Amino acid sequence: MEAKTTDIITLLSSADKFEIPVFQRSFSWGKIHWEQLFSDIGSILRNKKISSHFYGIFVLKPDKNNFTYFTLIDGQQRLIAISLLICALCDFFAAKKHKEALLLSLQGKAKLPKIVFRIPEFSSYLSVLSDKKFAQIDNSIFAEAYRYFYARIKNEKYELEDYFLTLRKFEIVKVTLNTKDNPQLIFDSLNSTGKALNLFERTKNYILMGISAAQQDNIYKNYWTTLETSFSNDEALFEKFMCAYLSVNTLNNVEVKNISNEFNKFYNYKRNYKTAEEIIAEFVKFSQYFLRIQKADFIPELANTIRQINAMGTEEVYPFLLEIVDDFENNLISREVFLDILNNTLQYIITRQAANEEVIDFRKLSKNIGKMIAKPT
């Protein structure tokens, strides 16, 4: 890798274009971050003796076919935020040429943003950059950040040149990877000291970072969006699913604190004989089983028993239920057998709890019970 110190204006003034891949988290900087950014700018504006301000590390992976095109491995939150601030500056001072020079690049006859996303939110970001009126009324986080910066600029008495001289003091370290560098290891190392990624983000990152852009797009659009919709940022629910799913596949008692490590080991093992798409397809399939169990989304005679099992609060049973639901959905067991298994499971839990005895871990029983269930050959 190559590390070089530069400033944010020089970075954006170059011919380089930056792609934020689908495995990165969406823009999540909120008002507290916008305030800090503008406060840092204000400090330099008021004190000309300040010669520099460190704005962070930007890790870039160059495109092997285009030396001016980079995948942004780390630094996307800072880059998006500063681009929105520059957009607000240029709009307030009607500095169209500055805006085009820093935020847009000529590609053919079209002027396109230097920062592009491979996710749906890009359309909102693009609209904010290109349409001042849209930015004033849109409810996206990009428009909210833009309006915050615009209002702060409006309340100050500094000129455009003052702001750009200040931003030239925003030093960054531009780290350019080579083909031998491992982006995942570098990303994990850098993010260990920043705002922690949640489990959902870490899982997406691990799956998508190691495959091609085309594969990333395919998996994100056809599978990962289903997970985003299904779990709706419910971290606790996703953790429960991951514990259950990994227990099915590893037969280990997976604790929340170890989920990421266990998943990474499981995923790497699976990759020896399955494609990333095959693994994520099964992952999504079982996630839908899990959510159906949580909601007791089955025909009434099955739903009633599952609802009672859920009410017992015994999460150890979920790995076992995932396997049984999969057998049922694949016609390996009949509805009658499925119902019989559910009733016996419920009775077992009730009996153990009535005797004030710990429910034996279904993760350990699951494999043996599965063998005992009569399945058609």
Phi, psi and omega in degrees: 000159179236127179249132183221134177273132178210195177234165188293327179291318177298319178301312183282340179282344182286176178277001183293146174239146188236127179251129175264111186286168185292340181282349177283152176292153177295165178300118187235002177296129180252195186301323181298325179284321178298318179298317181296318179299313182289328176296320178296319178296316180298322180299318180288323179299321183278338182233095184294344182286343178290118186269337182201159176218124183281122184254006172113183182255135176242116182258123186238138175248114184289147174285131184293342181256355183210106188288352177256007183246123185233141168272129182273107181280324179209141179115007186293327180296315180293321182291317178296315182300313182293328179292324178290324176295316179296322177299315179296319177301309183295324178291318181295318182266009179053045183258072184300318183295319177297318181298315180294322183292324186266327189248345183238157175224147181277117178236100190073234177261356184261147174257112185244156180300146175286338178251120179236150178247154174256031181227162185304331183297346182301326182297323178291317178300314180299319180294322178296317180295323190263346186222104181299321180295319178299317182298333182281343185237342184292152182255014178287161179295332178294316180292323179296316178296316178302313181295324178298310181296320181298316180294320180294319178297319181298328183275354179261169182245018182272159180264167180303318181299324179298317181294317182290325174296323178292315181295335175290346176271355178280093183280144176226161170252116180266111181255117179254121183279158171247180187295338182273345182283147178261105183301324182296314180297319180293317179299313181299319181296315182291323184276355178291340182251354180261200177294119187295139172287144175279175185299319180300315180292319180296320180294314178300315181300314184294321182289315190273333186296327187270010181236171184291163180300321180296318177294321177301312180300316182297312182292320180297312185289319188268343183229308189292328178298330176297318178293319179300317179291319186292318185262344171044049178064020176273090185298319182296319180293320179295322177298317179299316179297315182298318178300315181294315183295315180292327178294322176299318188271338182246345184059026176253156175276095187274122177268155184304318184295341183253005187302311184299314180297318180294319180294317181299318178294317179297315181296316179298321178296314180298326183293349177290336183219005177225153176281163177300321181295320179296320181293314183289330177297316178293320179302313180293319179302313180289331176296324179288325173301313182300315181293325176295321177296316180300321182266359186052047184271071179222177176299152190311316185293330176278319184300321183297317180290319179297322178298321179291321177297317178300321183293340180285346176070028181257093184289341179300341184280343188297319177302318179298315181295324178300317180294319182292319178297319179297318177299317181295315182293335179263013176060030176274337173227153181278171177297322181295316178295319179300313181295321179298319178297316180297316181295319179293323178296315179298315181297321178298314181297316180298316182296315180295317182290324179295327179273006181057037180249147180294138176288123180299140184300116180295339178299323181282327181280335192305312185296315182290319180296319179303322180291330184280341181287128180287119179239144180295143178268000000 
